[in-house]
Amino acid sequence: MHYCQSCNVSEPMRPDDDDAVCPVCGRRDRARRMPLLFVTGASAAGKTALHAPLAAALADVAAVFDFDWLIDAFGRAAEGGEIDWVAVRQAWVAVAHGEAQQDRATVVLGQIGPNHLVDLPGLEWAASTHFLLLDCGDEVRRARIEARPAWRGRDVDEQLAWARWLREHIDDHIRTDQLTPDESVRAIATWVRGIVAS
């Protein structure tokens, strides 16, 4: 992500606190690192519905994005082939690092789990990574998915299985079927602010 501007070859730099350091010539450039937070959940957990109010609630401390915003662009780049999902995740890491240069953390809402970050290029430029699971009961999820327009997909069984996996692998949970949307936003914002302030 950072390349030395003093060396005669494109030498990758390494993070050292809030600097990027060239391992060859020792050049140091400012490279602020901030937390990267993922608000995840299987389909129908409420991620899309909560995005706009959450962005407004956190505007002073974090940039808030929907993971799916890059899918059309990467789909076009794939020219009808399969989307490179590692590249999409890597792009969000790069976006987060750009936000960090403005002293802002980044929150990404989308279907992403800790398993998706293993060996992800560029992740060392985030100060830390955190996951919060938005969840709901299986019957609520089924009803929400089945009420959607057909173009959104109705892979209910797959989403129920994904929800079970996320519950087993992410400690911090919020049940959106037990809170109002406003309460859900406040709970997520409190979680984010606690991490950013630590």
N, C-alpha and C positions, 0 to 999 in steps of 0.2 A: 504493500500500500504506500509506503514511503521509500523513495529511492534517493541515494546520495547525490546532491547537486554539485559536489566537489570532485568526486572520482570520475575517471575517464570511461568507466563502464557503468552499467545500470546496477549498482550495488544496493541490494535490499538493506534497509535500516531496521533496527530492532528497538522495541519500546523499552524505555528506562524511566519509570515514574511517568511524568508528563512531557517527556522528550522522546524524539526519535534519534537514535545514535548509530552512526556508521561503524561497523566492526572493522573496517579497513583503515580509514583515515581519522576516525574519532569525531567527525563533524556531529554537532548536536543541533537539532531544530525543535521548536515547540511542537508538541503533538499531544494535546490534552486528551486524557482518557476519562470517560464517564461510564456509569452503569448502563447496561443494555438489558431491558426488561421485556419479557414476553408474557402477554396475557393470552393464554391458549384455551382451547376447549374444542370438543367435537362440534359438529354442525348443530345449530339451534340452541347454543348455550347463551347467545345474546351479544356476541362480539360486535357484529355489524351495527346493531341497534344502539349500543353504548358508545361507539367510536366518537361521534361528534360531541356529545356532552362531556365525555372524558377528556377530549382534547381541550375543550374550553376550561375544564376544571384544573388542568395541569399546565396551562399555557405559560406560567411563570417559571416552571422547573423542567419541563420535558416536552419534547416533540412526540406526538402520538400519530402512528401510521397504521393503516390496514395492510397486512401482508399481501393481500390479493391485488393491490394497486399495480404491482409490477408484472402481474401474470400476462396481461395482454401484450405488453412490450416484449417480454421474453418469448411468448408464443409466436409473435411476428418474427423475431430473430431466428426462431427454430424453423421457419419456412415450412410449416406443416408437419415437421417432425416432432419428436418428444421434447418437452421443455426440460432444460437442465436445472433441476431443482436445487442442486448444490450451488449453482451460480446465482439463482434467485436469493437464496439465503445469504450468500456471500455479498450480494449487492446491498442487502439490508444492513449488514455489518458495516459496509463502507458508508452508507447513509448515516448510520449512527455515529461513526467516527467524525463525519463532517459536522454533525450537530454538536458533538463534544467540543469542537473548536469554538463554539459559542457558549460554552459552559452549560450545556443542556444535555440531560440524559435523554435516552430514546426508549419509547414504549412501542412495541409492535404487537398488534392484535392479529392472531391468525392460528391456523392449525399447525403448530410446530411444537415438538417435544424436545427434551434434553438429548435424546438419541440423534436428533438432526444436527447437533452442534459438534459431534465427535470429529476431530481433525478438520474442522471447518477453516479454510484459509482466511487469514486476517483477523480471527477472533481475538488474538493477543492485543489488538488495539482497543478492545473494550476493557474498562477497569474491572468489571465483573459482569456475570450474567445471572438472571433470576427468572423464575417461572411462577406464575399465578394461574391456577385453573379456574375457569368459569365453568360451572357444572349445573345440571338439573337432573331430575329423576328421569328414568328411562321412558316412562309413559308420556311424560311431558315432552321429552325430546321427540318421541315418535309422532305425537300429535302436531308439534310445531313443524317438523319436516314434511309431514303429509299435507299440511295446509299451504305449503309453498307452491309457487308456480312451477310447472314441470321443467322449465329450462334450468332451474337451480339444482336439479338432481334430487333423487329421493332414495339414496343408498342407506336406508335405515339400519339394516343389520350391521353393515360395515361401520357406521357411525356409533352404534351402541358398543361395538367391540373396541373401537378407538377410545371412546369415553372410559371404558373399564381400564384400558391400559394407562391412560393419563391419570386416573385416580390412584393407580398403584405406584406411579413414578413421580408424582408431584405432591409435595406436602401442603402447600398453601392453596386453599380452596375457597371459593365463594359460590353459594347456591343462588343462582338468579331466579329460581322458581320460588324462593322463600323470601325474596326482597323485592321492593319496588325498583324500577329503573334508577330513580334518584338515589336510593339507598345503595344499589350496586355500584353506581359511579362513585359515591362517597367512600365506599369500602375499598375500591380499587385505588382511588386517589390517596387514601391513607396509607395503603401498602406501598405505593410508589414513593410517596414523600418520606416514609420511614427509611427506605433504602437509600434514597438520594442524600438524605441528611446524615447518614451514618458514616 
